[in-house]
Amino acid sequence: MSQESLPQQPGSEEVELGQLFEAISKLFEKLYNFVFSILKFFFSAIIYGSKVLIDNFKQIVLIIIVAGGLGYGLEQISTPRYDSTMLVQTYFDAKYQLHTNLNYYNALLNEQNYAVLSNIFNTDEETIMKIRKFEINPGPESDNQKLLNYDKYLKGLDSIRAQEISYDDFLENRGIFSGSVYEIRVETTQKDIFKSLEEGIYKSFNNLYSIKKMAQRDSLITIRRSNILQSIVEIDSLQDVYINVLEEESQSTKAKISLGDGFPLQQEKTNTKEFQLLNKEIELRDELRRLDEEKLEENEFYKVMSTFQDVGNRVNKITQKYSLMLPALAFVLLCLGYLIKRYIGFVKTYEG
């Protein structure tokens, strides 16, 4: 009998299991050492940093107090800012022109070209000089509105592609131009000038592309409306024909021919479809009503959902709280300076 055909000895199995457990033990030991080294590094960094803070506590506290005093002084002498928002809904892709115009207004502000802005907003340059910036952001949307937009988006895709786009992917890939409701925000240094800026904002929606798109929509509605009215006229004519047929049948004497007992012969009634015609007419009139409602609702380039406030809100951004920002900045600079100092000392004493 050859050596390969001999059964494996129990001792060899015990050796393999022992090697396996030893390998697993070494793996866990390396993992433990790795985690321990990381914790030790953070612990050493915290202790070392605390030691530096304790050794230089008086100097650090003094610098932070001085920076806080300077920040408080800046807050007192800085000009307060106010903001107000307007909520609008755009039609006929007027949102693109609105976004472009607001960027243009910001560029004019940066260049201090107040004369052009004064003509656009039809107000004096002194008021324009109070404006700090314009912003446009997507307006609020409910979960139901997001679902409706998602359903509308899928209808514009082929069936195979639509299966690959999930609701989460749709929300993640949406941009500022995905919706139709927008929030326009204006920040100024005077709290009661927002109403005087509304006229210029309304001008931002007008553009040739939207005008052509509205005219095209109106032409299509006119054509569709004419076709529907013609179909209704034809249905009414056909209904009149059916009614006349039914009236003639009801007034005529029923023709009966007896062929003997049990074999009467009676003239059959004409099969008419006045009920189907009535349903079709109702559908056409509903479609006609929807067309009229669409033209009535979307007869402008925009719809103002909420206007600017008479008096703006005080802007309280964290970046404008200098009494907090300057001490934090001073502390960061102290830490950075200490690290640079230690690095330079290390480089000087380094001998390779």
C-alpha positions as CSV (number, residue, x, y, z in Angstrom):
1,M,0.0,0.0,0.0
2,S,1.4,3.4,-1.0
3,Q,2.1,6.2,1.5
4,E,-0.5,8.5,-0.1
5,S,-3.3,6.0,0.5
6,L,-2.6,5.9,4.2
7,P,-5.2,7.7,6.4
8,Q,-4.1,11.0,7.8
9,Q,-2.9,10.7,11.4
10,P,-4.7,12.5,14.2
11,G,-1.4,14.1,15.2
12,S,-1.0,16.0,12.0
13,E,-4.5,17.4,12.3
14,E,-3.7,18.7,15.8
15,V,-0.5,20.3,14.5
16,E,-2.5,22.2,11.7
17,L,-5.1,23.4,14.3
18,G,-2.4,24.5,16.6
19,Q,-0.8,26.5,13.7
20,L,-4.2,28.0,12.9
21,F,-4.9,29.1,16.4
22,E,-1.3,30.5,16.7
23,A,-1.8,32.6,13.5
24,I,-5.2,33.9,14.8
25,S,-3.5,34.8,18.1
26,K,-0.7,36.7,16.4
27,L,-3.3,38.6,14.2
28,F,-5.3,39.7,17.3
29,E,-2.1,40.7,19.0
30,K,-1.0,42.9,16.1
31,L,-4.5,44.5,16.0
32,Y,-4.4,45.1,19.7
33,N,-0.9,46.7,19.5
34,F,-2.1,48.9,16.6
35,V,-5.2,50.2,18.4
36,F,-3.2,50.6,21.6
37,S,-0.5,52.7,19.7
38,I,-3.2,55.0,18.3
39,L,-4.8,55.5,21.7
40,K,-1.4,56.1,23.2
41,F,-0.6,58.7,20.6
42,F,-3.8,60.6,21.2
43,F,-3.3,60.4,25.0
44,S,0.3,61.6,24.7
45,A,-0.8,64.5,22.4
46,I,-3.5,65.5,24.9
47,I,-1.2,65.3,27.9
48,Y,1.6,67.2,26.0
49,G,-0.8,69.9,24.8
50,S,-2.2,70.2,28.3
51,K,1.3,70.6,29.7
52,V,2.0,73.4,27.2
53,L,-1.3,75.2,28.1
54,I,-0.6,74.9,31.8
55,D,2.9,76.2,31.5
56,N,1.8,79.2,29.4
57,F,-1.6,79.7,31.0
58,K,-1.3,83.3,32.0
59,Q,0.0,84.4,28.6
60,I,-2.7,82.5,26.7
61,V,-5.5,83.9,28.9
62,L,-4.2,87.4,28.5
63,I,-4.0,87.2,24.7
64,I,-7.5,85.7,24.5
65,I,-8.9,88.5,26.8
66,V,-7.3,91.2,24.6
67,A,-8.6,89.5,21.4
68,G,-12.1,89.3,22.9
69,G,-12.0,93.0,23.9
70,L,-10.9,93.9,20.4
71,G,-13.7,91.8,18.9
72,Y,-16.3,93.4,21.1
73,G,-15.0,96.8,20.1
74,L,-15.3,95.8,16.4
75,E,-18.9,94.6,17.0
76,Q,-19.8,98.0,18.5
77,I,-18.4,100.1,15.6
78,S,-19.3,97.8,12.7
79,T,-22.4,98.6,10.7
80,P,-25.3,96.2,11.4
81,R,-26.7,94.2,8.5
82,Y,-30.3,93.3,7.8
83,D,-31.9,90.8,5.4
84,S,-35.2,89.9,3.9
85,T,-36.4,87.2,1.6
86,M,-38.9,86.9,-1.3
87,L,-40.5,83.6,-2.4
88,V,-41.3,83.3,-6.1
89,Q,-42.4,80.6,-8.5
90,T,-41.1,80.9,-12.1
91,Y,-42.7,79.8,-15.3
92,F,-41.4,79.3,-18.9
93,D,-37.8,78.8,-17.6
94,A,-37.5,82.4,-16.4
95,K,-35.4,81.0,-13.5
96,Y,-32.3,81.0,-15.7
97,Q,-32.6,84.7,-16.5
98,L,-33.3,85.4,-12.8
99,H,-30.2,83.6,-11.7
100,T,-28.1,85.4,-14.3
101,N,-29.4,88.8,-13.4
102,L,-28.8,88.4,-9.7
103,N,-25.2,87.5,-10.4
104,Y,-25.0,90.5,-12.6
105,Y,-26.3,92.7,-9.8
106,N,-23.7,91.3,-7.4
107,A,-21.0,92.0,-10.0
108,L,-22.2,95.7,-10.2
109,L,-22.1,95.9,-6.4
110,N,-18.5,94.6,-6.3
111,E,-17.5,97.2,-9.0
112,Q,-19.4,99.9,-7.1
113,N,-21.3,100.7,-10.3
114,Y,-24.3,102.1,-8.4
115,A,-25.6,104.3,-11.3
116,V,-26.6,101.2,-13.4
117,L,-28.2,99.6,-10.4
118,S,-30.1,102.8,-9.7
119,N,-31.6,102.7,-13.2
120,I,-32.5,99.0,-12.9
121,F,-34.2,99.4,-9.5
122,N,-35.6,102.9,-10.3
123,T,-34.3,104.3,-7.0
124,D,-31.6,106.7,-5.9
125,E,-27.9,105.7,-5.6
126,E,-27.8,106.3,-1.9
127,T,-30.3,103.5,-1.4
128,I,-28.3,101.2,-3.8
129,M,-25.2,101.8,-1.7
130,K,-26.9,100.2,1.3
131,I,-27.1,96.9,-0.5
132,R,-24.5,94.3,0.3
133,K,-25.5,91.3,-1.8
134,F,-28.2,89.3,-3.6
135,E,-28.7,85.6,-3.1
136,I,-30.9,83.0,-4.7
137,N,-31.6,79.6,-3.2
138,P,-34.1,76.8,-3.9
139,G,-37.4,77.4,-2.2
140,P,-39.0,75.1,0.4
141,E,-40.6,71.9,-0.9
142,S,-42.8,69.4,0.9
143,D,-42.2,65.7,0.7
144,N,-45.3,65.3,-1.5
145,Q,-44.0,67.9,-3.9
146,K,-40.7,66.1,-4.2
147,L,-42.5,62.9,-5.0
148,L,-44.5,64.6,-7.7
149,N,-41.4,66.1,-9.2
150,Y,-39.7,62.6,-9.1
151,D,-42.7,61.1,-10.8
152,K,-42.7,63.8,-13.5
153,Y,-39.0,63.3,-14.0
154,L,-39.4,59.5,-14.5
155,K,-42.1,60.1,-17.1
156,G,-39.6,61.9,-19.2
157,L,-37.3,58.9,-19.3
158,D,-37.6,55.6,-21.1
159,S,-38.8,52.6,-19.1
160,I,-35.3,51.0,-18.8
161,R,-33.5,54.2,-17.7
162,A,-36.3,55.0,-15.3
163,Q,-35.8,51.8,-13.4
164,E,-32.2,52.7,-12.7
165,I,-33.0,56.1,-11.0
166,S,-34.0,55.8,-7.4
167,Y,-35.7,58.5,-5.3
168,D,-32.6,59.1,-3.3
169,D,-30.5,59.4,-6.5
170,F,-33.0,61.9,-7.8
171,L,-32.8,64.1,-4.6
172,E,-29.0,63.8,-4.5
173,N,-28.5,65.0,-8.1
174,R,-30.9,67.9,-8.0
175,G,-29.4,71.3,-8.6
176,I,-30.6,74.9,-8.1
177,F,-32.4,74.8,-11.4
178,S,-34.3,71.6,-10.7
179,G,-37.3,73.2,-9.1
180,S,-39.5,76.2,-9.9
181,V,-39.8,77.9,-6.5
182,Y,-37.0,80.1,-5.4
183,E,-36.0,82.2,-2.4
184,I,-34.5,85.6,-3.2
185,R,-32.5,87.0,-0.3
186,V,-31.2,90.6,-0.1
187,E,-28.7,91.8,2.5
188,T,-28.4,95.5,3.3
189,T,-27.1,97.9,5.9
190,Q,-30.5,99.7,6.2
191,K,-33.5,97.8,7.5
192,D,-36.3,99.5,5.7
193,I,-35.4,99.7,2.0
194,F,-36.5,96.2,0.8
195,K,-39.8,97.3,-0.6
196,S,-38.1,99.8,-2.9
197,L,-36.1,96.9,-4.4
198,E,-39.1,94.8,-5.5
199,E,-39.6,96.5,-8.9
200,G,-36.0,95.7,-9.9
201,I,-36.4,92.1,-8.9
202,Y,-39.5,91.8,-11.0
203,K,-37.6,93.0,-14.0
204,S,-35.2,90.1,-13.6
205,F,-37.7,87.6,-14.9
206,N,-38.2,89.3,-18.3
207,N,-36.3,87.7,-21.2
208,L,-36.8,86.9,-24.9
209,Y,-36.6,83.2,-24.4
210,S,-39.5,83.1,-21.9
211,I,-41.6,85.4,-24.1
212,K,-41.2,83.0,-27.1
213,K,-41.9,80.0,-24.9
214,M,-45.1,81.6,-23.6
215,A,-46.2,82.5,-27.1
216,Q,-45.5,78.9,-28.3
217,R,-47.5,77.5,-25.4
218,D,-50.4,79.9,-26.1
219,S,-50.4,78.9,-29.8
220,L,-50.5,75.2,-28.9
221,I,-53.4,75.8,-26.5
222,T,-55.3,77.7,-29.2
223,I,-54.8,74.9,-31.7
224,R,-55.7,72.2,-29.2
225,R,-58.7,74.2,-28.0
226,S,-60.0,74.6,-31.6
227,N,-59.6,70.9,-32.3
228,I,-61.5,70.0,-29.1
229,L,-64.4,72.5,-29.9
230,Q,-64.6,71.0,-33.4
231,S,-64.8,67.5,-32.0
232,I,-67.5,68.6,-29.6
233,V,-69.6,70.0,-32.5
234,E,-69.2,66.7,-34.4
235,I,-70.3,64.8,-31.3
236,D,-73.3,67.0,-30.8
237,S,-74.3,66.5,-34.5
238,L,-74.0,62.7,-34.2
239,Q,-76.0,62.8,-31.0
240,D,-78.8,64.6,-32.8
241,V,-78.8,61.9,-35.5
242,Y,-79.1,59.2,-32.9
243,I,-81.9,61.0,-31.1
244,N,-83.8,61.4,-34.4
245,V,-83.4,57.7,-35.1
246,L,-84.7,56.8,-31.7
247,E,-87.7,59.1,-32.0
248,E,-88.6,57.6,-35.4
249,E,-88.4,54.1,-34.0
250,S,-90.6,55.0,-31.0
251,Q,-93.3,56.5,-33.2
252,S,-93.3,53.8,-35.8
253,T,-95.6,50.8,-35.5
254,K,-93.8,47.6,-34.6
255,A,-93.8,45.3,-37.5
256,K,-94.9,41.8,-36.6
257,I,-95.3,38.8,-38.9
258,S,-96.7,35.7,-37.4
259,L,-95.3,32.4,-38.7
260,G,-97.4,30.3,-36.4
261,D,-97.5,29.7,-32.8
262,G,-94.2,30.5,-31.1
263,F,-92.6,32.2,-34.1
264,P,-93.3,36.0,-33.9
265,L,-91.1,38.2,-36.0
266,Q,-90.4,41.7,-34.6
267,Q,-88.3,44.5,-36.1
268,E,-85.1,45.1,-34.1
269,K,-84.1,48.4,-32.7
270,T,-81.1,50.3,-34.1
271,N,-78.0,50.0,-32.0
272,T,-77.0,53.5,-31.0
273,K,-74.0,54.8,-28.9
274,E,-75.3,58.0,-27.4
275,F,-74.0,57.0,-24.0
276,Q,-70.5,56.6,-25.2
277,L,-70.7,59.9,-27.1
278,L,-71.9,61.6,-23.9
279,N,-68.9,60.3,-22.0
280,K,-66.5,61.3,-24.8
281,E,-68.0,64.8,-24.8
282,I,-67.5,65.1,-21.0
283,E,-63.9,64.1,-21.4
284,L,-63.3,66.7,-24.1
285,R,-64.9,69.4,-22.0
286,D,-62.8,68.4,-19.0
287,E,-59.7,68.7,-21.2
288,L,-60.9,72.1,-22.5
289,R,-61.3,73.2,-18.9
290,R,-57.8,72.1,-18.0
291,L,-56.3,74.0,-20.9
292,D,-58.2,77.2,-19.8
293,E,-56.9,76.7,-16.2
294,E,-53.3,76.2,-17.4
295,K,-53.4,79.4,-19.5
296,L,-55.0,81.3,-16.6
297,E,-52.6,80.0,-13.9
298,E,-49.4,80.4,-16.0
299,N,-50.1,83.7,-17.7
300,E,-47.0,85.4,-16.4
301,F,-43.3,84.6,-16.1
302,Y,-43.4,84.5,-12.3
303,K,-45.8,84.4,-9.3
304,V,-44.9,86.1,-6.1
305,M,-45.7,83.8,-3.2
306,S,-44.4,86.1,-0.5
307,T,-42.9,89.6,-0.8
308,F,-40.1,91.4,1.1
309,Q,-40.8,92.5,4.7
310,D,-41.2,96.2,5.4
311,V,-38.4,96.0,8.0
312,G,-35.6,93.4,7.6
313,N,-34.3,91.0,10.2
314,R,-30.9,91.7,11.9
315,V,-28.3,89.4,10.5
316,N,-26.5,87.5,13.3
317,K,-24.0,85.2,11.6
318,I,-21.3,83.5,13.7
319,T,-18.7,85.1,11.4
320,Q,-19.8,88.5,12.5
321,K,-19.5,87.8,16.2
322,Y,-16.0,89.2,16.5
323,S,-15.9,88.8,20.3
324,L,-15.9,85.0,19.7
325,M,-14.1,84.8,16.4
326,L,-11.0,86.8,17.3
327,P,-10.2,84.9,20.5
328,A,-10.6,81.6,18.6
329,L,-8.4,82.9,15.9
330,A,-5.8,84.1,18.4
331,F,-5.8,80.7,20.1
332,V,-5.3,78.9,16.8
333,L,-2.5,81.2,15.8
334,L,-0.8,80.6,19.2
335,C,-1.0,76.8,18.6
336,L,0.3,77.2,15.1
337,G,3.2,79.4,16.2
338,Y,4.2,77.0,18.9
339,L,4.2,74.1,16.5
340,I,6.3,76.0,14.0
341,K,8.7,76.9,16.8
342,R,9.0,73.3,17.8
343,Y,9.5,72.2,14.2
344,I,12.3,74.8,13.6
345,G,14.0,73.6,16.9
346,F,13.7,70.0,15.7
347,V,15.2,70.8,12.3
348,K,18.2,72.6,13.9
349,T,19.0,69.7,16.2
350,Y,18.4,67.0,13.7
351,E,21.6,65.2,12.7
352,G,20.3,62.5,10.4
